[in-house]
Amino acid sequence: MEAAEKVHCLIIGSGPAGYTAAIYASRANLKPVLYQGIQPGGQLTITTEVENYPGYPEGVQGPEMMVDFEKQAARMGADIRYGLATKVDFSSTPHKVWIDDEKLIEADSVIISTGASAKWLGLESEQRLNGYGVSACAVCDGFFFRGKEVAIVGAGDTAAEEALYLSKLCTKVHMLIRKDAMRATKVMQDRVLNAPNIEIHWNTETLEILGDKKVEGMKVKNNKTGEESVIPVQGFFVAIGHQPNSDIFKGFVDMDEAGYILTVPGTSKTNVEGVFAAGDVQDKHYRQAVTAAGSGCMAALDSERYLSAKGLA
């Protein structure tokens, strides 16, 4: 077995948080090593147009923006590698991280920026039309559906919030709820029920999203009556939750009941000294590229201060 590789600052994950952390850590001469994970570029690589990131007045394609981030991190000197962190041991220092089950890295500091993955319904048509009218982020993509008719699936607070957001932009919002009740808090339910252009379809599940090159409608089924129908829509939003990619850190890093890593408010610090978290793996509220990038900057600065205080940087 090969000897462990020792690094000052290890960054796990490569969305806006990871790449921004790499830019700042490189400029602080921490010689960061970044492993890109299973989806280099993160969730932005499955979006098309990004219009809400500052500095791109004409908008930018999500994958293109992540290539820009990566190039900037590399130009600053970050060591960017393919590979997936598969196991960690944070019980002693330096922290141990295994890549692809075989390579062992011993790191003085670790920045976790593994992100979160949207939960999907699991339909073939949903994946095929992802980015062509199917989205898991109304705040990101609702703008493109101004004046159009859309659908949203989900019954919790996020779904209610996103339905209300869409109702301000779209002519009509069809809210599909699998049961005969919503999980959202009473105040959110009241707002949705009182919105004149939100129509709630109770006991309804989606069978298929219709359309060849773009969303043109959906085929739904009423679970009570068994009746199937087609509703024409131009956009289809999935709001059934996100899953933070934090499983390998369980038992070492404190998390909430959904698996989001807990950080000391106003910092990127976890309960483990020298381990920091940034981006969507620790943020269930905002989940935007710009907030992820900001937290990546925080993590790099926190890491630098930690290493300096320890006399390691």
Secondary structure, DSSP 8 states (H G I E B T S, - for coil): ----EEEEEEEE--SHHHHHHHHHHHHTT---EEE--SSTTGGGGG--EE-SSTT-TT-EEHHHHHHHHHHHHHHTT-EEE---EEEEE-SSSSEEEEETTTEEEEEEEEEE---EEE-----HHHHHTBTTTEES-HHHHGGGGTTSEEEEE--SHHHHHHHHHHHTTSSEEEEE-SSSS--S-HHHHHHHHH-TTEEEETTEEEEEEE-SSS--EEEEEETTT--EEEE--SEEEE-S-EEES-GGGTTTS-B-TTS-B---TTS-B-SSTTEEE-GGGS-SS---HHHHHHHHHHHHHHHHHHHHHTT--
